[in-house]
């Protein structure tokens, strides 16, 4: 199943279809001056539900929007009226491509019928898709999430061990170049500047067409990966970023050009950069 779909395909083939649920996964940083839930309430795809990545997260963690456990994910997805057999269509209206984070979360918990609208709400509106400010009507379900798929997930301890043992894991950072090379301070207080040793940099903005808000073409994305030496599609890739959101966009892009072993480091720089025992390069 093609996981990244055009807004026109979603409108023509999936909108208002049975067993199909649209999710708005818009996310903004706290200091952005924007409120994703307010924006959703004012304008969303009719009958879409709002997926709040800050709320559907590990409440025991001090880190932002960390992956929750299976029980909590099941509870929260049930409250959105989603069944295990539903096709879930995710979109966003964010510079962070936050729909990819929700795509990754559903994949982690074994939900394969998950698709992303390329270009998000902007593309939907541009192709004539309707919007609404009416509250969606949902009925709670009994959604059941599988155990976490650790083939899609990585941790600080794993990466630290691989660095020490010189494993051939390739870490790719989706933050902007200025943050990656410590040219600017990190936005989170108490966080070091720099990057994970030996990691590579593909800013999320480099794979998105700024005019359409869509991912660049397969050829263009492939060329970006080739430019930094990534040609072996069997390489083990680990995507990281500021807090695990844009890393998921890189994971989707890598999958789209044929990489077969792609993980996301959930804690990302909000975890790595806040600890005293983690090595940093500048």
N, C-alpha and C positions, 0 to 999 in steps of 0.2 A: 504493500500500500504506500502510495506517495504521501509523505508526511507534510511537506510544504506545498500548499495549494494556492492558486490565485483567488483573489476575492470574487472574480466573476464565476469561477468554478463553484465556489462555496454558495454564491447567490443562486446560480442556476440549478445546482444539483443537491444541495444539502439544507438550504434554508427552509425552516418550517416542516422538515421531514420528520417522520416518527423515529423514535430511538436515536435522536440527534440533539446534542446539547451544545450551545455556544457559551463560551466563557470569556469574559473580559479580564485579562490578566495585567492590566496597566499598573505600573509601579513608578513612583517618583521618589527621589531622595527627600528626607525630612526638611532640608534647607532649600528646596527648589521653589517654594512658594506655590506649589501645585498640590492638589488633593485628589488622588486617583478615585476614591469613592464618590466624592462630590461630582467629578467629571462623569463618572458612570451614571449617576442618578440623573444628570442633565441630558446625557446623550449616550445611547448604547444600541447595539443591534437588538431588535425586538425579541423579547423573551430570553435574552442572555442573562447569565448570572455572573456576579462579581466574585472572582477568585483572589483573595487577599493573601499575598505571599508572606506578609508579616504576621498575619493571624494563623494561617495554616503552616505552622512552623513548630520547632522544638521549644516549648515554653520554659524548659529547664536550662536552656543554654543562654549565656550572656552575649553570644554572638548573634548578629542579625539574620533573621529568616533562615535558620538552619533547618535541615530536613527533619520532619517529625517522625515518630515511630508509626508502625502500621495501624495501630488502634486509633490513634488520633487522626491520622489521614482518613481512615475509613469513616470515622464519625463526622468529620467536616465535609467530606465529599458527599456523604449521605444527606447532610443538611442542605446541600445544593440540588438535591433531587436527581442525582446521577446514578444510573444502574451500571453494573459491571459490563453489560453487553452494549451500552450506548456508544455511539461514535461521538467523541468530544472534539469540538472545533474551538481552538484558542486563538484569540487576537489581542492586540494591545494598542495603546496610543502613547507610547513611551520611547524615549531615545535609547533605552536600555535593552530593547528587544526582549522584554520580560515575558512574553508569551512562550519563549523557548525554555524559560525556567519551569513553567507549569508543564510543558511538554515533557521535560526531563523528569519531573516529579512523578507524573503518571507512568512513564516508562519504568522508572525505578520500582514502582509497586505493581508492575505486571499488566498495566492497561495498554494494550497495543493499538487499539482503535482511537488514536489521537492524531489530530492534524492541526497545522498552524496556517492561519491566513497570512500569506506573504504581503507585507505592506500594512497589515493591521487595519485599524478603523479608517485611516486615511484612504487606503486603497478601496475599501468597501464603499465608502461614500463616493469616491471618484468613478466607480463603475455603476453607480445608480442604486446602491443598496440602501434600504430604508433604515431610519433610526427612530428611537423612541425615548421618552422620559418616563414611561409607565413602569411600575414595579412588576417584576416578573413573578408569575405564579408558580410555586414549586411545591412538591409534596415529598416529604422525607422518605428516603429509601433505606435499604439495608446493604449498602456498598461494603465490599470486603476486599481489602488490599492484600496482595501477596507480600511475602517477606522481601526486604530490600534486595535488589539485584546488585551485588557488589562488583559486577563486571562493568557497571556504569558509574561507579562511585569510588572516590579515593579520599584518604585521610592524611593528616599531618604526619602521623607516625609512620605510615607507609612511605611517604615521600622522603622523610628524613632518613629512613633505613635505606632506601634506594640510592640516595645521594652518598651515604657513607660506604655503600657496597658497589658504587659505580655501575649501577644497573643502567640499561639503555632506555629508560623511561624518558620521554620528551615532554617537558612542561611548557605550555604555551599560555601566555598572559594576555588577557583581553583588555587590560587597562590602556589608557592613552600613553603615548611615548613619553610625555613629560613626567608622568607618575612612575612609569617603568624605570626610567633612568634617573629618578630622584631629582628632577629639575624643579619640581614643585612639592610642597608639603602635602601629606595625605589629609583628606578631609576629616578623617576620624581622629579625634584627640588621642594621644598616647600611642599612635601607630608609627612605626619606623618607615622611612622612605627607602625605595630600592625595589629589588625583585629577588625571587628564589634563585640561588646559584644555578648557572647554566641554562636557565629558562629562556625561551624565545618570546618575541612580542608580535602579536597580530591584534592591533586595536580593533574593537568591535566596529568602530566607525569605518574602518577600511574595507569591510565586506558588505556594507549597506550603501545603496544608491541614495544619496541625500535628496534627490529630487522626487523619487517615487516612494521612499521609505522601504523599498523591497530589497531583498538580498541581491547582490550582484550575480551575474551569470555564472554558471558552472565553470566555464573557461576562465573567467576573471578570478574566481575564488581559487581555482586550481593553480593559477599563475602566482597568486599571493603566497600560497604554501610552497610552491617550487622555489620562489625567490629566496626563502629562508632555509632552503635545503631539504624540504620535506617532500620526498618522492616515493618512499616505500610505504605503500598503503597498509602493510601489516605492522607498521610501527605502533608501539604503545604510546598513545597521546594522553596527557592529563591537562585539562583546561582549568585555568584559574583566572581570577579577576579581583575586584574589590571585595565583593561579598557573595559570590556564587551565582550572580544573575547573568551577566553578559558572558560568563564562561559557558553557559548552556547554549548561547547563540553560536559560539565557536564550535561547540560539539555538534550542533545541527549542521553547520557548514561543512565540517570535516566529514560527517556521515554522507552528506550530499555528494561529495566528490570521491567517495569510495573508501575512506579509512574505516577499518573494521574493528579497531580496538581503541575506543575513545571513552575516557572517564572524565568526570568533573570533580575537582577538589572543592568540596562543599564549604569548608571554612574560609578558603581563599585568603586574600591578603588581610582581611579583618582579623583572622586568627594568626596567620604566620607573622604578620608585621607587629602584632601586639605582644609577642612573647620574647623573653630574654634569651632563650636557648636556641633560637632559630637563626641560621646563618643568612646573611643578606649580601647581595651584590648591588653595585651601583653602576 
